[in-house]
Amino acid sequence: MKAPMDISDIAPDGWQLATREKGRVTFRTAHGNMQTTLSTLATGNPASLADFEKICQHRLSVERTQDVTFTTLRGPTEEKHRFVFEFIGVVKPTGRMFSGLMIGLQRGIQTLYVESFGVDANEHLKAFHTWRQAIGAG
């Protein structure tokens, strides 16, 4: 992920900064039906792929407390001297969709998390892709 001058400068058109706190920023669409969270977790010491896998599994276990259908798009794997995990899910009772990208770096994990309510799946995936581009994660 690239380091912008000001985090609000990276927001795609139609998204506004909603909250900013240590290690985490949240953006929402004007309609409020989509939200993106960018967060950083400092690990202190360099993590191994096994450590990263445990953190990814913990992340998914939190989502599994609901009736969720998952698809893992990529990883956890090592790519270009970093660890990458990408997933998408739908909460069946509510139709909430979410997509996540976790990137394990030297001493931390950066996460992009996009969630949508009452939004077409294609629109959700387009927003996730747009955010990936905005943060420099392709």
N, CA, C and O atoms as a GROMACS GRO file, in nm:
protein
  552
    1MET      N    1   0.084  -0.116   0.000
    1MET     CA    2   0.000   0.000   0.000
    1MET      C    3   0.089   0.124   0.000
    1MET      O    4   0.192   0.128   0.068
    2LYS      N    5   0.049   0.222  -0.075
    2LYS     CA    6   0.131   0.343  -0.080
    2LYS      C    7   0.097   0.436   0.036
    2LYS      O    8  -0.012   0.428   0.092
    3ALA      N    9   0.188   0.520   0.071
    3ALA     CA   10   0.168   0.615   0.182
    3ALA      C   11   0.132   0.751   0.125
    3ALA      O   12   0.220   0.823   0.078
    4PRO      N   13   0.004   0.791   0.129
    4PRO     CA   14  -0.036   0.920   0.075
    4PRO      C   15   0.001   1.035   0.168
    4PRO      O   16   0.030   1.014   0.286
    5MET      N   17   0.001   1.157   0.113
    5MET     CA   18   0.027   1.276   0.193
    5MET      C   19  -0.081   1.289   0.301
    5MET      O   20  -0.049   1.312   0.417
    6ASP      N   21  -0.205   1.276   0.263
    6ASP     CA   22  -0.317   1.278   0.356
    6ASP      C   23  -0.410   1.166   0.315
    6ASP      O   24  -0.445   1.154   0.197
    7ILE      N   25  -0.450   1.084   0.409
    7ILE     CA   26  -0.529   0.964   0.378
    7ILE      C   27  -0.658   0.997   0.304
    7ILE      O   28  -0.704   0.918   0.221
    8SER      N   29  -0.719   1.112   0.332
    8SER     CA   30  -0.844   1.147   0.265
    8SER      C   31  -0.822   1.176   0.116
    8SER      O   32  -0.918   1.175   0.039
    9ASP      N   33  -0.697   1.202   0.076
    9ASP     CA   34  -0.668   1.228  -0.065
    9ASP      C   35  -0.684   1.106  -0.154
    9ASP      O   36  -0.699   1.119  -0.275
   10ILE      N   37  -0.681   0.987  -0.096
   10ILE     CA   38  -0.689   0.866  -0.178
   10ILE      C   39  -0.832   0.820  -0.204
   10ILE      O   40  -0.854   0.731  -0.286
   11ALA      N   41  -0.929   0.879  -0.136
   11ALA     CA   42  -1.067   0.833  -0.149
   11ALA      C   43  -1.117   0.849  -0.292
   11ALA      O   44  -1.107   0.957  -0.350
   12PRO      N   45  -1.171   0.742  -0.349
   12PRO     CA   46  -1.230   0.754  -0.483
   12PRO      C   47  -1.350   0.849  -0.481
   12PRO      O   48  -1.405   0.879  -0.376
   13ASP      N   49  -1.388   0.896  -0.599
   13ASP     CA   50  -1.505   0.984  -0.610
   13ASP      C   51  -1.626   0.919  -0.544
   13ASP      O   52  -1.651   0.799  -0.560
   14GLY      N   53  -1.702   0.999  -0.471
   14GLY     CA   54  -1.823   0.950  -0.407
   14GLY      C   55  -1.804   0.896  -0.267
   14GLY      O   56  -1.900   0.855  -0.202
   15TRP      N   57  -1.680   0.896  -0.219
   15TRP     CA   58  -1.650   0.846  -0.084
   15TRP      C   59  -1.600   0.961   0.003
   15TRP      O   60  -1.522   1.045  -0.043
   16GLN      N   61  -1.645   0.964   0.129
   16GLN     CA   62  -1.602   1.068   0.222
   16GLN      C   63  -1.542   1.003   0.346
   16GLN      O   64  -1.582   0.894   0.388
   17LEU      N   65  -1.444   1.071   0.404
   17LEU     CA   66  -1.384   1.026   0.529
   17LEU      C   67  -1.491   1.030   0.638
   17LEU      O   68  -1.555   1.133   0.658
   18ALA      N   69  -1.510   0.918   0.707
   18ALA     CA   70  -1.612   0.910   0.812
   18ALA      C   71  -1.548   0.918   0.951
   18ALA      O   72  -1.594   0.994   1.036
   19THR      N   73  -1.444   0.839   0.973
   19THR     CA   74  -1.375   0.840   1.103
   19THR      C   75  -1.225   0.820   1.081
   19THR      O   76  -1.181   0.759   0.984
   20ARG      N   77  -1.150   0.872   1.174
   20ARG     CA   78  -1.005   0.855   1.172
   20ARG      C   79  -0.961   0.836   1.317
   20ARG      O   80  -0.989   0.919   1.403
   21GLU      N   81  -0.892   0.727   1.342
   21GLU     CA   82  -0.836   0.700   1.473
   21GLU      C   83  -0.702   0.632   1.454
   21GLU      O   84  -0.665   0.599   1.341
   22LYS      N   85  -0.630   0.611   1.560
   22LYS     CA   86  -0.496   0.554   1.549
   22LYS      C   87  -0.501   0.417   1.478
   22LYS      O   88  -0.568   0.324   1.524
   23GLY      N   89  -0.431   0.408   1.368
   23GLY     CA   90  -0.421   0.283   1.295
   23GLY      C   91  -0.540   0.245   1.211
   23GLY      O   92  -0.547   0.134   1.158
   24ARG      N   93  -0.638   0.338   1.196
   24ARG     CA   94  -0.761   0.301   1.125
   24ARG      C   95  -0.834   0.424   1.072
   24ARG      O   96  -0.851   0.522   1.144
   25VAL      N   97  -0.877   0.416   0.946
   25VAL     CA   98  -0.963   0.519   0.889
   25VAL      C   99  -1.080   0.450   0.820
   25VAL      O  100  -1.067   0.340   0.768
   26THR      N  101  -1.193   0.519   0.821
   26THR     CA  102  -1.314   0.465   0.760
   26THR      C  103  -1.372   0.568   0.664
   26THR      O  104  -1.378   0.687   0.696
   27PHE      N  105  -1.414   0.521   0.549
   27PHE     CA  106  -1.478   0.604   0.448
   27PHE      C  107  -1.617   0.547   0.421
   27PHE      O  108  -1.639   0.426   0.433
   28ARG      N  109  -1.711   0.635   0.383
   28ARG     CA  110  -1.846   0.591   0.346
   28ARG      C  111  -1.889   0.662   0.219
   28ARG      O  112  -1.842   0.771   0.187
   29THR      N  113  -1.981   0.597   0.149
   29THR     CA  114  -2.041   0.661   0.033
   29THR      C  115  -2.146   0.761   0.083
   29THR      O  116  -2.189   0.754   0.198
   30ALA      N  117  -2.185   0.852  -0.003
   30ALA     CA  118  -2.286   0.953   0.033
   30ALA      C  119  -2.418   0.887   0.074
   30ALA      O  120  -2.488   0.938   0.161
   31HIS      N  121  -2.451   0.775   0.011
   31HIS     CA  122  -2.577   0.704   0.043
   31HIS      C  123  -2.566   0.623   0.172
   31HIS      O  124  -2.667   0.583   0.230
   32GLY      N  125  -2.442   0.598   0.217
   32GLY     CA  126  -2.421   0.523   0.340
   32GLY      C  127  -2.436   0.373   0.326
   32GLY      O  128  -2.435   0.301   0.426
   33ASN      N  129  -2.450   0.325   0.202
   33ASN     CA  130  -2.470   0.181   0.183
   33ASN      C  131  -2.340   0.105   0.157
   33ASN      O  132  -2.342  -0.017   0.140
   34MET      N  133  -2.228   0.177   0.154
   34MET     CA  134  -2.097   0.114   0.138
   34MET      C  135  -1.998   0.180   0.233
   34MET      O  136  -2.003   0.301   0.256
   35GLN      N  137  -1.909   0.098   0.288
   35GLN     CA  138  -1.810   0.149   0.381
   35GLN      C  139  -1.676   0.080   0.355
   35GLN      O  140  -1.672  -0.039   0.323
   36THR      N  141  -1.569   0.155   0.368
   36THR     CA  142  -1.434   0.101   0.353
   36THR      C  143  -1.354   0.136   0.477
   36THR      O  144  -1.356   0.249   0.525
   37THR      N  145  -1.283   0.036   0.528
   37THR     CA  146  -1.193   0.057   0.642
   37THR      C  147  -1.052   0.020   0.600
   37THR      O  148  -1.029  -0.087   0.544
   38LEU      N  149  -0.960   0.110   0.626
   38LEU     CA  150  -0.818   0.085   0.605
   38LEU      C  151  -0.756   0.082   0.744
   38LEU      O  152  -0.773   0.175   0.822
   39SER      N  153  -0.683  -0.026   0.774
   39SER     CA  154  -0.625  -0.036   0.908
   39SER      C  155  -0.485  -0.093   0.902
   39SER      O  156  -0.447  -0.160   0.806
   40THR      N  157  -0.409  -0.065   1.007
   40THR     CA  158  -0.273  -0.115   1.021
   40THR      C  159  -0.259  -0.176   1.159
   40THR      O  160  -0.298  -0.116   1.260
   41LEU      N  161  -0.202  -0.296   1.163
   41LEU     CA  162  -0.173  -0.364   1.288
   41LEU      C  163  -0.023  -0.382   1.297
   41LEU      O  164   0.035  -0.455   1.216
   42ALA      N  165   0.040  -0.316   1.393
   42ALA     CA  166   0.185  -0.331   1.412
   42ALA      C  167   0.211  -0.463   1.483
   42ALA      O  168   0.148  -0.493   1.584
   43THR      N  169   0.304  -0.543   1.429
   43THR     CA  170   0.336  -0.672   1.490
   43THR      C  171   0.465  -0.667   1.570
   43THR      O  172   0.493  -0.760   1.646
   44GLY      N  173   0.542  -0.561   1.555
   44GLY     CA  174   0.667  -0.549   1.631
   44GLY      C  175   0.781  -0.626   1.570
   44GLY      O  176   0.884  -0.569   1.534
   45ASN      N  177   0.765  -0.755   1.559
   45ASN     CA  178   0.868  -0.841   1.501
   45ASN      C  179   0.824  -0.890   1.364
   45ASN      O  180   0.705  -0.901   1.337
   46PRO      N  181   0.919  -0.919   1.278
   46PRO     CA  182   0.882  -0.975   1.147
   46PRO      C  183   0.804  -1.105   1.166
   46PRO      O  184   0.843  -1.191   1.245
   47ALA      N  185   0.695  -1.120   1.093
   47ALA     CA  186   0.611  -1.238   1.102
   47ALA      C  187   0.649  -1.338   0.993
   47ALA      O  188   0.695  -1.300   0.885
   48SER      N  189   0.628  -1.464   1.022
   48SER     CA  190   0.647  -1.569   0.922
   48SER      C  191   0.515  -1.589   0.847
   48SER      O  192   0.412  -1.535   0.887
   49LEU      N  193   0.520  -1.666   0.739
   49LEU     CA  194   0.396  -1.698   0.667
   49LEU      C  195   0.300  -1.773   0.759
   49LEU      O  196   0.179  -1.750   0.752
   50ALA      N  197   0.351  -1.860   0.843
   50ALA     CA  198   0.266  -1.933   0.938
   50ALA      C  199   0.197  -1.837   1.035
   50ALA      O  200   0.079  -1.854   1.066
   51ASP      N  201   0.269  -1.736   1.083
   51ASP     CA  202   0.210  -1.634   1.171
   51ASP      C  203   0.099  -1.559   1.098
   51ASP      O  204  -0.009  -1.537   1.153
   52PHE      N  205   0.128  -1.520   0.974
   52PHE     CA  206   0.030  -1.447   0.894
   52PHE      C  207  -0.094  -1.532   0.870
   52PHE      O  208  -0.206  -1.481   0.879
   53GLU      N  209  -0.075  -1.661   0.841
   53GLU     CA  210  -0.189  -1.751   0.820
   53GLU      C  211  -0.278  -1.757   0.943
   53GLU      O  212  -0.401  -1.758   0.931
   54LYS      N  213  -0.218  -1.761   1.063
   54LYS     CA  214  -0.296  -1.764   1.188
   54LYS      C  215  -0.380  -1.637   1.202
   54LYS      O  216  -0.496  -1.643   1.241
   55ILE      N  217  -0.320  -1.522   1.170
   55ILE     CA  218  -0.394  -1.396   1.179
   55ILE      C  219  -0.509  -1.395   1.079
   55ILE      O  220  -0.619  -1.349   1.111
   56CYS      N  221  -0.485  -1.444   0.959
   56CYS     CA  222  -0.591  -1.450   0.856
   56CYS      C  223  -0.704  -1.543   0.901
   56CYS      O  224  -0.821  -1.510   0.885
   57GLN      N  225  -0.669  -1.658   0.957
   57GLN     CA  226  -0.771  -1.751   1.004
   57GLN      C  227  -0.852  -1.689   1.118
   57GLN      O  228  -0.973  -1.709   1.127
   58HIS      N  229  -0.785  -1.613   1.206
   58HIS     CA  230  -0.857  -1.544   1.313
   58HIS      C  231  -0.956  -1.443   1.253
   58HIS      O  232  -1.070  -1.434   1.298
   59ARG      N  233  -0.912  -1.370   1.153
   59ARG     CA  234  -1.000  -1.272   1.086
   59ARG      C  235  -1.125  -1.341   1.032
   59ARG      O  236  -1.236  -1.292   1.050
   60LEU      N  237  -1.107  -1.454   0.964
   60LEU     CA  238  -1.222  -1.526   0.909
   60LEU      C  239  -1.310  -1.585   1.019
   60LEU      O  240  -1.431  -1.593   1.003
   61SER      N  241  -1.251  -1.627   1.131
   61SER     CA  242  -1.330  -1.683   1.240
   61SER      C  243  -1.424  -1.578   1.298
   61SER      O  244  -1.534  -1.610   1.342
   62VAL      N  245  -1.380  -1.452   1.298
   62VAL     CA  246  -1.467  -1.343   1.344
   62VAL      C  247  -1.588  -1.331   1.251
   62VAL      O  248  -1.701  -1.315   1.298
   63GLU      N  249  -1.565  -1.339   1.121
   63GLU     CA  250  -1.674  -1.331   1.025
   63GLU      C  251  -1.766  -1.452   1.035
   63GLU      O  252  -1.887  -1.441   1.012
   64ARG      N  253  -1.712  -1.567   1.070
   64ARG     CA  254  -1.791  -1.690   1.075
   64ARG      C  255  -1.888  -1.695   1.191
   64ARG      O  256  -1.963  -1.792   1.202
   65THR      N  257  -1.890  -1.595   1.277
   65THR     CA  258  -1.988  -1.593   1.384
   65THR      C  259  -2.128  -1.567   1.329
   65THR      O  260  -2.227  -1.578   1.400
   66GLN      N  261  -2.134  -1.532   1.200
   66GLN     CA  262  -2.261  -1.510   1.132
   66GLN      C  263  -2.278  -1.618   1.026
   66GLN      O  264  -2.184  -1.694   1.000
   67ASP      N  265  -2.394  -1.628   0.966
   67ASP     CA  266  -2.420  -1.725   0.859
   67ASP      C  267  -2.361  -1.669   0.730
   67ASP      O  268  -2.428  -1.595   0.658
   68VAL      N  269  -2.235  -1.705   0.701
   68VAL     CA  270  -2.159  -1.644   0.593
   68VAL      C  271  -2.117  -1.748   0.491
   68VAL      O  272  -2.082  -1.861   0.525
   69THR      N  273  -2.120  -1.707   0.364
   69THR     CA  274  -2.060  -1.784   0.257
   69THR      C  275  -1.932  -1.714   0.218
   69THR      O  276  -1.932  -1.594   0.191
   70PHE      N  277  -1.819  -1.788   0.216
   70PHE     CA  278  -1.687  -1.733   0.185
   70PHE      C  279  -1.633  -1.784   0.054
   70PHE      O  280  -1.665  -1.895   0.010
   71THR      N  281  -1.552  -1.701  -0.006
   71THR     CA  282  -1.465  -1.743  -0.115
   71THR      C  283  -1.330  -1.680  -0.088
   71THR      O  284  -1.319  -1.559  -0.069
   72THR      N  285  -1.226  -1.763  -0.088
   72THR     CA  286  -1.091  -1.710  -0.077
   72THR      C  287  -1.041  -1.684  -0.217
   72THR      O  288  -1.035  -1.776  -0.299
   73LEU      N  289  -1.006  -1.561  -0.246
   73LEU     CA  290  -0.961  -1.525  -0.378
   73LEU      C  291  -0.812  -1.552  -0.397
   73LEU      O  292  -0.767  -1.587  -0.507
   74ARG      N  293  -0.736  -1.535  -0.288
   74ARG     CA  294  -0.591  -1.552  -0.299
   74ARG      C  295  -0.531  -1.565  -0.161
   74ARG      O  296  -0.561  -1.487  -0.071
   75GLY      N  297  -0.445  -1.664  -0.144
   75GLY     CA  298  -0.363  -1.676  -0.026
   75GLY      C  299  -0.425  -1.753   0.088
   75GLY      O  300  -0.526  -1.821   0.069
   76PRO      N  301  -0.366  -1.742   0.204
   76PRO     CA  302  -0.245  -1.666   0.233
   76PRO      C  303  -0.124  -1.723   0.157
   76PRO      O  304  -0.102  -1.844   0.152
   77THR      N  305  -0.049  -1.632   0.100
   77THR     CA  306   0.068  -1.669   0.022
   77THR      C  307   0.174  -1.560   0.032
   77THR      O  308   0.146  -1.449   0.078
   78GLU      N  309   0.293  -1.593  -0.011
   78GLU     CA  310   0.400  -1.493  -0.013
   78GLU      C  311   0.418  -1.446  -0.157
   78GLU      O  312   0.436  -1.527  -0.248
   79GLU      N  313   0.413  -1.314  -0.175
   79GLU     CA  314   0.429  -1.254  -0.308
   79GLU      C  315   0.512  -1.127  -0.294
   79GLU      O  316   0.483  -1.043  -0.209
   80LYS      N  317   0.613  -1.114  -0.374
   80LYS     CA  318   0.694  -0.991  -0.379
   80LYS      C  319   0.739  -0.945  -0.240
   80LYS      O  320   0.725  -0.828  -0.206
   81HIS      N  321   0.794  -1.037  -0.161
   81HIS     CA  322   0.849  -1.007  -0.029
   81HIS      C  323   0.744  -0.957   0.070
   81HIS      O  324   0.775  -0.881   0.162
   82ARG      N  325   0.621  -1.001   0.051
   82ARG     CA  326   0.514  -0.968   0.146
   82ARG      C  327   0.414  -1.084   0.143
   82ARG      O  328   0.414  -1.165   0.051
   83PHE      N  329   0.330  -1.090   0.244
   83PHE     CA  330   0.226  -1.192   0.250
   83PHE      C  331   0.094  -1.129   0.206
   83PHE      O  332   0.068  -1.013   0.236
   84VAL      N  333   0.012  -1.207   0.137
   84VAL     CA  334  -0.113  -1.154   0.082
   84VAL      C  335  -0.226  -1.254   0.108
   84VAL      O  336  -0.210  -1.375   0.091
   85PHE      N  337  -0.340  -1.200   0.149
   85PHE     CA  338  -0.461  -1.280   0.166
   85PHE      C  339  -0.579  -1.196   0.120
   85PHE      O  340  -0.595  -1.081   0.163
   86GLU      N  341  -0.661  -1.253   0.034
   86GLU     CA  342  -0.776  -1.181  -0.022
   86GLU      C  343  -0.898  -1.271  -0.011
   86GLU      O  344  -0.893  -1.389  -0.045
   87PHE      N  345  -1.009  -1.213   0.037
   87PHE     CA  346  -1.130  -1.293   0.057
   87PHE      C  347  -1.254  -1.209   0.030
   87PHE      O  348  -1.250  -1.086   0.028
   88ILE      N  349  -1.365  -1.278   0.009
   88ILE     CA  350  -1.494  -1.212  -0.010
   88ILE      C  351  -1.600  -1.298   0.057
   88ILE      O  352  -1.586  -1.420   0.065
   89GLY      N  353  -1.705  -1.234   0.106
   89GLY     CA  354  -1.810  -1.310   0.170
   89GLY      C  355  -1.943  -1.238   0.164
   89GLY      O  356  -1.950  -1.118   0.135
   90VAL      N  357  -2.047  -1.315   0.190
   90VAL     CA  358  -2.183  -1.261   0.197
   90VAL      C  359  -2.248  -1.316   0.323
   90VAL      O  360  -2.244  -1.436   0.348
   91VAL      N  361  -2.308  -1.228   0.403
   91VAL     CA  362  -2.384  -1.270   0.520
   91VAL      C  363  -2.524  -1.302   0.469
   91VAL      O  364  -2.598  -1.213   0.428
   92LYS      N  365  -2.560  -1.429   0.472
   92LYS     CA  366  -2.684  -1.474   0.409
   92LYS      C  367  -2.811  -1.405   0.458
   92LYS      O  368  -2.890  -1.360   0.375
   93PRO      N  369  -2.834  -1.393   0.590
   93PRO     CA  370  -2.961  -1.334   0.634
   93PRO      C  371  -2.978  -1.186   0.594
   93PRO      O  372  -3.090  -1.142   0.568
   94THR      N  373  -2.868  -1.110   0.591
   94THR     CA  374  -2.880  -0.966   0.566
   94THR      C  375  -2.840  -0.925   0.425
   94THR      O  376  -2.877  -0.817   0.380
   95GLY      N  377  -2.766  -1.011   0.355
   95GLY     CA  378  -2.717  -0.976   0.222
   95GLY      C  379  -2.596  -0.884   0.225
   95GLY      O  380  -2.552  -0.836   0.121
   96ARG      N  381  -2.541  -0.859   0.345
   96ARG     CA  382  -2.420  -0.776   0.354
   96ARG      C  383  -2.306  -0.847   0.285
   96ARG      O  384  -2.278  -0.964   0.312
   97MET      N  385  -2.239  -0.775   0.194
   97MET     CA  386  -2.121  -0.828   0.125
   97MET      C  387  -1.997  -0.762   0.183
   97MET      O  388  -2.000  -0.646   0.224
   98PHE      N  389  -1.888  -0.838   0.185
   98PHE     CA  390  -1.762  -0.781   0.230
   98PHE      C  391  -1.649  -0.841   0.149
   98PHE      O  392  -1.654  -0.956   0.106
   99SER      N  393  -1.546  -0.761   0.130
   99SER     CA  394  -1.424  -0.804   0.063
   99SER      C  395  -1.307  -0.753   0.144
   99SER      O  396  -1.310  -0.640   0.194
  100GLY      N  397  -1.206  -0.836   0.157
  100GLY     CA  398  -1.090  -0.796   0.235
  100GLY      C  399  -0.961  -0.830   0.165
  100GLY      O  400  -0.950  -0.929   0.093
  101LEU      N  401  -0.863  -0.746   0.188
  101LEU     CA  402  -0.727  -0.768   0.140
  101LEU      C  403  -0.635  -0.740   0.257
  101LEU      O  404  -0.632  -0.630   0.310
  102MET      N  405  -0.561  -0.843   0.298
  102MET     CA  406  -0.465  -0.829   0.407
  102MET      C  407  -0.325  -0.844   0.348
  102MET      O  408  -0.297  -0.939   0.275
  103ILE      N  409  -0.238  -0.750   0.383
  103ILE     CA  410  -0.101  -0.752   0.333
  103ILE      C  411  -0.008  -0.750   0.453
  103ILE      O  412  -0.007  -0.656   0.532
  104GLY      N  413   0.070  -0.856   0.466
  104GLY     CA  414   0.167  -0.865   0.574
  104GLY      C  415   0.300  -0.810   0.527
  104GLY      O  416   0.360  -0.859   0.432
  105LEU      N  417   0.344  -0.706   0.595
  105LEU     CA  418   0.470  -0.641   0.562
  105LEU      C  419   0.573  -0.672   0.670
  105LEU      O  420   0.546  -0.755   0.757
  106GLN      N  421   0.688  -0.610   0.664
  106GLN     CA  422   0.799  -0.640   0.755
  106GLN      C  423   0.757  -0.645   0.902
  106GLN      O  424   0.786  -0.742   0.971
  107ARG      N  425   0.689  -0.542   0.950
  107ARG     CA  426   0.654  -0.537   1.092
  107ARG      C  427   0.508  -0.499   1.116
  107ARG      O  428   0.474  -0.434   1.215
  108GLY      N  429   0.421  -0.542   1.024
  108GLY     CA  430   0.281  -0.511   1.043
  108GLY      C  431   0.193  -0.568   0.935
  108GLY      O  432   0.240  -0.624   0.836
  109ILE      N  433   0.064  -0.552   0.956
  109ILE     CA  434  -0.035  -0.600   0.859
  109ILE      C  435  -0.126  -0.484   0.825
  109ILE      O  436  -0.180  -0.417   0.913
  110GLN      N  437  -0.143  -0.461   0.696
  110GLN     CA  438  -0.235  -0.358   0.649
  110GLN      C  439  -0.357  -0.429   0.590
  110GLN      O  440  -0.345  -0.528   0.517
  111THR      N  441  -0.474  -0.376   0.622
  111THR     CA  442  -0.598  -0.438   0.577
  111THR      C  443  -0.686  -0.336   0.507
  111THR      O  444  -0.705  -0.224   0.554
  112LEU      N  445  -0.739  -0.378   0.394
  112LEU     CA  446  -0.843  -0.306   0.322
  112LEU      C  447  -0.969  -0.390   0.336
  112LEU      O  448  -0.968  -0.509   0.305
  113TYR      N  449  -1.077  -0.329   0.384
  113TYR     CA  450  -1.202  -0.402   0.406
  113TYR      C  451  -1.317  -0.317   0.353
  113TYR      O  452  -1.341  -0.206   0.401
  114VAL      N  453  -1.387  -0.369   0.256
  114VAL     CA  454  -1.500  -0.299   0.195
  114VAL      C  455  -1.627  -0.379   0.225
  114VAL      O  456  -1.630  -0.501   0.206
  115GLU      N  457  -1.730  -0.311   0.274
  115GLU     CA  458  -1.857  -0.378   0.298
  115GLU      C  459  -1.972  -0.299   0.239
  115GLU      O  460  -1.967  -0.176   0.230
  116SER      N  461  -2.076  -0.373   0.199
  116SER     CA  462  -2.189  -0.312   0.129
  116SER      C  463  -2.320  -0.371   0.180
  116SER      O  464  -2.327  -0.488   0.217
  117PHE      N  465  -2.422  -0.288   0.181
  117PHE     CA  466  -2.557  -0.330   0.217
  117PHE      C  467  -2.651  -0.290   0.104
  117PHE      O  468  -2.653  -0.173   0.064
  118GLY      N  469  -2.729  -0.384   0.053
  118GLY     CA  470  -2.826  -0.352  -0.051
  118GLY      C  471  -2.763  -0.304  -0.180
  118GLY      O  472  -2.821  -0.222  -0.251
  119VAL      N  473  -2.644  -0.355  -0.210
  119VAL     CA  474  -2.571  -0.315  -0.330
  119VAL      C  475  -2.552  -0.438  -0.418
  119VAL      O  476  -2.526  -0.548  -0.368
  120ASP      N  477  -2.565  -0.420  -0.547
  120ASP     CA  478  -2.541  -0.527  -0.643
  120ASP      C  479  -2.399  -0.580  -0.628
  120ASP      O  480  -2.306  -0.504  -0.601
  121ALA      N  481  -2.381  -0.710  -0.646
  121ALA     CA  482  -2.248  -0.773  -0.630
  121ALA      C  483  -2.145  -0.710  -0.723
  121ALA      O  484  -2.030  -0.691  -0.682
  122ASN      N  485  -2.182  -0.680  -0.845
  122ASN     CA  486  -2.087  -0.618  -0.938
  122ASN      C  487  -2.043  -0.481  -0.891
  122ASN      O  488  -1.926  -0.444  -0.905
  123GLU      N  489  -2.137  -0.404  -0.834
  123GLU     CA  490  -2.102  -0.271  -0.782
  123GLU      C  491  -2.008  -0.284  -0.663
  123GLU      O  492  -1.913  -0.206  -0.649
  124HIS      N  493  -2.035  -0.382  -0.578
  124HIS     CA  494  -1.947  -0.406  -0.463
  124HIS      C  495  -1.805  -0.441  -0.510
  124HIS      O  496  -1.708  -0.383  -0.462
  125LEU      N  497  -1.795  -0.534  -0.602
  125LEU     CA  498  -1.663  -0.576  -0.651
  125LEU      C  499  -1.590  -0.463  -0.723
  125LEU      O  500  -1.468  -0.453  -0.715
  126LYS      N  501  -1.666  -0.380  -0.793
  126LYS     CA  502  -1.605  -0.264  -0.859
  126LYS      C  503  -1.547  -0.168  -0.754
  126LYS      O  504  -1.437  -0.116  -0.771
  127ALA      N  505  -1.621  -0.146  -0.645
  127ALA     CA  506  -1.572  -0.059  -0.537
  127ALA      C  507  -1.446  -0.118  -0.474
  127ALA      O  508  -1.352  -0.045  -0.446
  128PHE      N  509  -1.444  -0.249  -0.451
  128PHE     CA  510  -1.327  -0.314  -0.394
  128PHE      C  511  -1.206  -0.296  -0.486
  128PHE      O  512  -1.096  -0.264  -0.439
  129HIS      N  513  -1.226  -0.318  -0.614
  129HIS     CA  514  -1.117  -0.301  -0.710
  129HIS      C  515  -1.068  -0.155  -0.713
  129HIS      O  516  -0.948  -0.130  -0.718
  130THR      N  517  -1.162  -0.061  -0.710
  130THR     CA  518  -1.126   0.082  -0.711
  130THR      C  519  -1.043   0.117  -0.588
  130THR      O  520  -0.945   0.190  -0.600
  131TRP      N  521  -1.081   0.065  -0.472
  131TRP     CA  522  -1.004   0.090  -0.350
  131TRP      C  523  -0.866   0.026  -0.357
  131TRP      O  524  -0.767   0.085  -0.312
  132ARG      N  525  -0.859  -0.094  -0.414
  132ARG     CA  526  -0.727  -0.159  -0.430
  132ARG      C  527  -0.635  -0.069  -0.514
  132ARG      O  528  -0.518  -0.052  -0.482
  133GLN      N  529  -0.690  -0.014  -0.619
  133GLN     CA  530  -0.611   0.078  -0.704
  133GLN      C  531  -0.572   0.204  -0.626
  133GLN      O  532  -0.458   0.252  -0.635
  134ALA      N  533  -0.667   0.256  -0.549
  134ALA     CA  534  -0.642   0.381  -0.476
  134ALA      C  535  -0.529   0.367  -0.374
  134ALA      O  536  -0.453   0.462  -0.352
  135ILE      N  537  -0.517   0.250  -0.313
  135ILE     CA  538  -0.411   0.231  -0.212
  135ILE      C  539  -0.284   0.174  -0.273
  135ILE      O  540  -0.186   0.150  -0.202
  136GLY      N  541  -0.285   0.152  -0.403
  136GLY     CA  542  -0.164   0.102  -0.469
  136GLY      C  543  -0.144  -0.047  -0.458
  136GLY      O  544  -0.032  -0.096  -0.469
  137ALA      N  545  -0.253  -0.121  -0.435
  137ALA     CA  546  -0.244  -0.266  -0.422
  137ALA      C  547  -0.292  -0.338  -0.549
  137ALA      O  548  -0.313  -0.459  -0.548
  138GLY      N  549  -0.308  -0.261  -0.657
  138GLY     CA  550  -0.344  -0.317  -0.787
  138GLY      C  551  -0.473  -0.382  -0.789
  138GLY      O  552  -0.514  -0.434  -0.893
   0.00000   0.00000   0.00000
